[in-house]
Every structure is written in structure tokens, then in C-alpha cells.
Amino acid sequence: MTMTSKTNFVVFVYPERATDAIPAGRLTLVEHHAALLQSTFGYGKQYVQRRDLLALDPLTLALPGPGESVLREPPITANGQLIEFGVFRDAAPDHWGRKLIENKLHRTGPLPESIYLAHAGSNRTGALDFRDTPNALVKTNELAQLLDLGYLKEAAEKVEAGEQIPARLEKIFEAGPTMGGARPKAVVEANQHQWLAKFPLRSDTFSVPHVEYATLSLAREAGLDVPAIRLEDIGENRPVLLIERFDRVRIGNDYSRRHFLSALTMLARHEADSPHTHYADIAEAIATHGAASTIRQDQAELFGRMIFNILVHNNDDHLRNHGFIWDANLQGWRLSPLYDVVPMPAFSQERSLHLGVGLEGRLATLPNAMSRHGVFGLTRPQAIAIINRIANTVREWKNTFEASGVPSSDIDRLASAIRHPREVGIQEIKMGNG
């Protein structure tokens, strides 16, 4: 006989600029061993009567929707019905966090989704939390500090090696499992801000923290929206990259939380839909759900990021690596600051991004990017101005990488990733053919 289990969570949400969460509704997961079979969510009656209520997902969990007492299921996509709501998957641990939880529990994955949700800690991405009852108190942990980075890196290396964490390194279980992504990371506090610490791996072929720091610095020089970043040297010439969390705001002695959705969730797509999705789809989502006064600004920013990714050959630009932050003052969604941008060395002349660029699909050229500039709310001169601004900055990439401390051997290794603008068709645009 097939046995299934049912797990209920009360989903809490932190209103913007508040340090206490309120119950928003109930999430039910039906599982068979590690397989998630079904999930449903229903808003609570008290929540839908609040003046400051927020639809957790404007597309699949819209308010008022079908009614406060109606249980909702994830949407149907081109690849079938989703089993899990994207908004809750965004708040769940990803590959790295799951490895940490498995290590902590001394269990081999994959584990049921309910286990990962229950053990991820309360300081997770965005403004959601998952608790057992409406009256459950938040499980708070003391934030790791800069002085803990050496211990956290040592613990991360043991997890990567498949070793159990000794008691002296268990702080990683509090600091590490809440954030997404595959690489080892942890949350630390410094200068009254929360930072995402991204660690190097001994298997890295180049200093990834150095290179990501330099690439984000280059993006900022190109006029793109980049969070505060810093490098922390903890020895062995293998620094740790710190990126300020844009989903946390300091309030007195505590932090408020900002609601976050990945572009995958905002578009209600299946993971398998991501390579068949275009930047233009995200631009249209900005037009639909964005704060009215900033739609053009965010669409232009997105266009600039696409151009930047073409020039530095960042082809890890999938839908989870684009995000949205709720702005309560503007009552709309804003494109989140840029994150997870690393050049990918390649020797082929014809290259592609993960997402579709223009009428020629994923082909990473500037004329292809120009082919749908209107969807980004840009006139042709405006789009060309953005391309020129970013291209002129990326031309000088070696100066930025050297100033960022990237080893010369890594600069040589990455040279094949960075494209000169003429290699990706800037002359065609100047001649009016793009």
C-alpha cells in the first residue's frame, strides 16, 4: 500500500518596515517519501481583511482571487502543472542549503520538501517564514559575524567534501542554509547590515569570489544597479565575497524584510520553461506588475543587464538569477539589484545566453538584442545609448579586474569570455542594420 504524508505550515509574512511577522495562510504539502505530490494554499480570513495585505504572488496567489476560503493549487504551465508554488520555492533552501540540512540531520538526500522548509531557519530569502501554528514564535539565531568567516569557510569545505560538521563549526547550520544557489555561502552581519558571504572552492579553476567581485564592480561602472560588495581576505589568498542583502533593512536593533520573487515565479514558469523564455517576457512582467513610476527605469535596467551579459558572456542568466522586490511605498514590484554574474570562458565565436535575447532566439549579439528594444520601452536611440554606455565600460574590463585584485593568471584565463563590442555586432548597429 502506498503511504503518503501530509504536512501543514502556517505561512508568515513580514510587512515592509516591520520586524514582526503575521500569519498569511496555510500551506499543505502532500508527499510520498521525498517526492512532493501536491501542494495547496489558502489565505487566512484575518489576513485578507488587513489594510496592509500583500498578495504573496501577484499571478498565482492574487487577491481577492477566487475567495478567502478557497484552497489554491500551483498553476499549469507549458510543461504541465507545477507541484509547488514558486513563491514558497523561492523562500526554500536551494542546492547548497539542502546539502547543509542533510549534513545537520545526518541524512542522505533528497529529503521531503517539508523537511527542507522546516529546517532552513527563519532568516531565509525574502519576507516569508514557515511555522507550525499561528501562534508559534520565530526561531531566532544569533547572526554570524565577520570574525566567524574562517570557521564558516572551513565548515563549508567539509560539507563540500561530504564530511560531518564537528561541534565547533556548527554555526554554519544557522548561517548557511537559508539562501539559494549551488555554491557554498552563509549570512553574516557587519556594520549593522546583513551580507551574503560567498566562499571559494578548492576545486575552482579561478578565484570565483575575486572574479565575481570584479564583474559586479564592472557592472556598477557601466551604470547598472549593483548592491554593496566587498572582499574579505581570510588567508591563503582565497578571499570571501560579501554582497549586501537587498531583502533586509536595518530597523533599530533589528531588521525588516522585503518580499522577494524570482522571475521564474513572477512569470509562473516551470524550471524547464526557463531556456524557452526571453528577456522580453521579464520586461512585459515589469510592465504588468511593476511600480507605475519606475516601469521604464526598470525595463531599461533589464535591457542593460542583457547587453552586459552578452559582452561578458554570463550565460548563467536563468530565471532564478533575476528577481523582484516589493516596494510598499510605490505599491508595486521593482527589479531587484543585479546578482550572480560571472563570465564564462569560451572559444566559439557564436555564443548564446540562457534566456532568449531577440528575434534570433538566444544568440548573444547586439543586433539580436536590438531586434526587440521596443518591448523594453526604449526608442532606438535610447537602446543604442545604453549599448554604447555599457560597451565603452566593458572595453576597459582588464583595468577593473586588475584594480579588484584578480590574479593575472585568472585575467588571462577569462580573456576568452569577454567580447569586444565589434565581435558581437556593434558596427552593424552603428550602420543602422541592427
N, C-alpha and C positions, 0 to 999 in steps of 0.2 A: 504494500500500500504506500502510495506517495504521500509523504508528510510535508506540509507547508507550515511556515510560521508567520505570524502577523505581529509587527512592531509598530507602536504608536509613538509619535513625537509631538509635543507641543512646539510649534514654531514661534519663536520670539523675534521681534524686530526692534531695533533701536531707532526711535525717531531722531531726525537730524538735530544735532547740538544737545542731545540728551545723553546722560550716562547710565540710565536705567532702561531696560528693555520691557516691552509689553507683549503679551501673548496675541498673536495674529490669527492663529488657526491650528488645525490638527492635520498632521501628515501621517499616512498609514502606508507601510511597506509590507508587501506580501512576498515572501522569499522561500525558495527551496534550496537548502544548503547555501551556497554562495551566489546562487542565481536570483536576481531580482525579477519577479514575475509581474508585479503590478504595483502601482502607487496611486494614491488618491489624496486630495487635499480639499479641506473645506474651511472657509473663513469663520472666525468666531463671531457670534452675534454682537458682543460688546465692541469688537474691533471695528466692524463695519459702521458703527454709529459714531465713531470718533471723528472730530473735525480734522485732525491731522493724519487721517488714514492714508496709506500709500498702497497702491496695487503692487504686490511683490514682483509681478511680471506684467507689464502693460499689454502683452499679447495673449498669453495663455491663462493668466490669472487676473484678468481685467476686472475692475469694479465699476458698476454694481454687478455686471455679468449676469449669469442665469439666476442669481438669488443667493442669499446668505446661507441657506441651509443645504444648497446643492453641492454634492461632492464632485470635484472635477478630476479629470484624468489628463495626462500629458497629451500633447497634440499629435496628430497624424502628419507625417512628412512624406516626401517622395520615396523614402526608404522604409516606410511603414510607421506604425505608431511608436512613439517614444515610450520607454518604460519608466523613465524618471523625468521629473520636471527639471528643466535646465537651471532654474534659479536655485534649486536646492543642490544640484550637482556643482554649481559654481561655488557654493559655500562648503562643499565637502573636500576632504584632502585629495590630492592628486597622487601621481606615481610615487613621489618622494615621501609624502606624508603617510601613504599606505605602508610603505616599507618600514617606516618608523613605528607605526602602530603594531604591525606584525612582530617586530622585534620586541617591543614592550610587552606584548601579550604572550611571547614565546610560541607563536603560532605561524604556520606556513600559509601564505596567501594563495589564491584570493580568498578573502573572508566576505561574509554578507555585508551589503552596503550599510545596514543598520549598525554594524559593529564599527565601521569607519566613522559614521556620523557621530556615534556616541562617544568615541574616544579621541576626537580631533581637538578637543579643548574649546573654550569659549571665544578665544581671540582669533577667530577664523576670518577669512576674507569677507569683506562687506559688513553688512549690518544685521545679519541673521544669527540666531543661536537655536539649538535644538535641546529641549529638556523633557523630563519625564512627565511633569504635571504643570498646570498653570501657575501653581504657587511655588514651584521649585526655584531655589536661589541660584544665582550664577556661580559657577565653579571658577574662582579666580586663582591665578597663579602669578607669583612674582615674576616680572619681566626680566629676562636675561640682560646683562649689561655688557659694555664693550670689553671689560676685563674677562668676561666668560668666553670670548671668541676662540681662544686657543683650545679650551676644553670642548667647545661645540664642534670645532673642526675635527678634533681627534675622535669625538663620538661619531661624527658623520662618516669619517673614513672607516670606522669599524662596522657601521651599518652597511656601507657600500661593499665591504668585504664579507658580509654575511656573518659577522661575529656578534655575540651578545654584548650589550652595553653593561659595563660594571657600574656599581652604585655611585661612584664618584662622578660619573659622566651622565647621570640620569636627567640632568637639566634639559638635555636635548629633547626629552619627551614632552616637556612643557613648551619649549620654544620652537620646535621643528615641524609638527605635523599639520599645522593649520593652513599653510599656503600651498598654492598649486605649482605645477611644473615637475619636471623629471629630475633636475639637478638638486644636490643637497643644499639646504637653506635653513635658516632659523630667523626668528624675530628677536631683535634686541632693542634696548632703549638707550638713547644717547641725546644729551642736550634737550631733554623734555620732548623728544619726538620718538616715534617708533620707526625702526628701519628693518628692511628685509636684508639679511646677510646671506650672500651667495658665495659658497665655498668652492675652491678649486678641487679637482680630482687628480689623483696621481696618474691616471690614465689619459689625461688631457694631452693632446698633441701641441697645444699652445696655451698660454696663460689666459684662460677664458675670462676670469674677473678683470684682468688688465684690459683685454680687448673689448669687453662689453662696456667698461667704463669709458674707454676712448671713443667707441662708436656712439654712445649716448652723448658724450661731450660734443662730438662732431654734429650730431643731430640738433643739439641746442644751438650751436654756432650757425646752423642752417635755418634757424628760426622756428624749429619745432618745439612742441610742449613736452618738456622732459622734467621728471621730478628731481629733487636734490639728490646728488650722488657723491660718494666719497670712497676712497680706498683706504683700508686699514692694513698696515704691514704687521703681521704676527710672526715673522721669521721665515726662513727658508726661501726668501724671495718669491713667496707664493701668497700674494695679498688676498684679502677678502673684500668683495664689493658690497657696499652698503647703499641701498636705494630707499629713500624715504617713502613710507607708506602713504599713498594718497587717499586711502579709505579711513584714515584716522585723523582726528583734530583734537589738539590739546584743549581741555576744559578744566581749569583749576588744577587739581591734583590728579585728574583722571583724563580719559579720552572719550570723545563721542565717535560714532561710527557713521560712515557714509555707505549707502546701499549701492552695491556693485552688481552689474550683469555683464557677462561676456557677450560678444557679438553673436556667438553661437546661440545663446539664449534669446537675445533680442530679436533674432531672425527666426526663432523656433525651428532650428535645423538639427538634423541628425549629424553625428560626427562624420558619417560617410558622405554627407552633403557638402562638407567644407571645401574640397577641391573643385566642386562644381559651382561655387559661389563666387561672386565678383565683388570687388571694392565698391562698385556702383550700388550693389544691394545694401551695403552698410550705409552709403550716402543717402539712399532712399529711406532707410530706417531713421537716420538723423532727421530727415525732413518730416517724418511721421511722428516721432516720439521726442524729438529734441526740444529744448527750451527755445521758444519762438525767437527771442532776441539774439540767439547765438547759433542758429542753424547754419547760416552762411559761413560764419567763422569756423565752425567745426567741420563742415564739408570741405572747406579749403585746407584745413589742417590734415584731414584724411587724404586728400589728393597729394599733399606734400609728403606724407609718410609713404604713400605708394611710390612716388618718384624716388625718395631716399632709398627704399628697399630695392628698387631697380638698380640704382647706382652702386650700392654696397653689396648687392646680391645676398640679401637676407631673405631666404626662401622658407623660413620657418614662420611665415606670416599667416598662420591658420586662424580660424575664427576665435579660438580661445585666447589668442595673443592680441586681440582688440577688445576693448571694454568700454563700458559706460558707467558713469557715476550720477546718482540722482542729486539734483540741486533743488533743495526745498525753497530757497528764496526765489528762484526763477520758475519753479513748478514745472520742471522738465528735465530731460536726461542730457548730460554733457558727455562728449567723447572724453574718455579718461586720458591722463598723460601717457606718453609712449613707454612701452616696456618690452623686454625680451627681444632685443635687436642685436644680432651677432652676424658678421659677414661669413659667408660660406665659400671657401676657396673652390675654384672650378677652372677648367681649361677649355671648355667648349665655348664657342662664340655665341651660339644660340642658347639662351637660358630662359628659365621660366620661374615665376613665383608660385607660391601655393595657391593663392587666390587669383581669380580672373582679373586681368588688367584692363582690357578693352575689347574691341570688336574682333581682335585676333586671339581671343582667349587669354591664356596665362603668359603669353610671350612677353618677356621683360624688356621692352623697348619703349622709348619715349614717344614715338609716333603712335604706338598702340595705346599708351596712356592718354594721349591727346584725343583719341578717337571718341571718347565718351566724356569729355571735360564738362559738357553741359549738365550731366547728371549731378555733378558736384556743385552746381550753381555758379559756374565760372564762365565768363566770356573767354574767347580765345586769347586776347591779350593778357587777361588775368592769369590764365593757366600757364602761358609762356613765361610770365614774370615769375611765377612760383618755380618753374623748372629751372630758369636761369639762376635764381637765388640759390637753390639747393645745389645745382651743378657747379656753380662757382665755388661753393664751400667744399664740396666733396673732392674737387680737383686738388685741394691742399691737404688731403687726408693724412699724409705722412707727417706733416708738421704737428697736427693734433695728436696723432698716435705717439710720436716721439715725446711731446710735451706731457703726455699722460703716463709716460714711463713704460710703454710697451717695449719689450726687448727687441733689438734689431733683428734677431733671428725670426721672431714672430711676425714682424713687419714684412720681412721677405716672404714668409710663408703665406701671408694674407694678401700679397700683392695681386694674385690672380683673381681675388674676389672683387676688388674694387674696379669698377668700369670707368674709363674715361668717357665723358659725355658723347664724344664723336663715335664711340663704339656702339652706342645704343641709340643713335639716330638723331642727335640734336641738330645736325646740319639739315636734315630733311624738314625739321620743324621750322628752322630759320628761313628755308626756301619756300615755306608755305605748303609743303607736301604732307605734313603730319596733322 
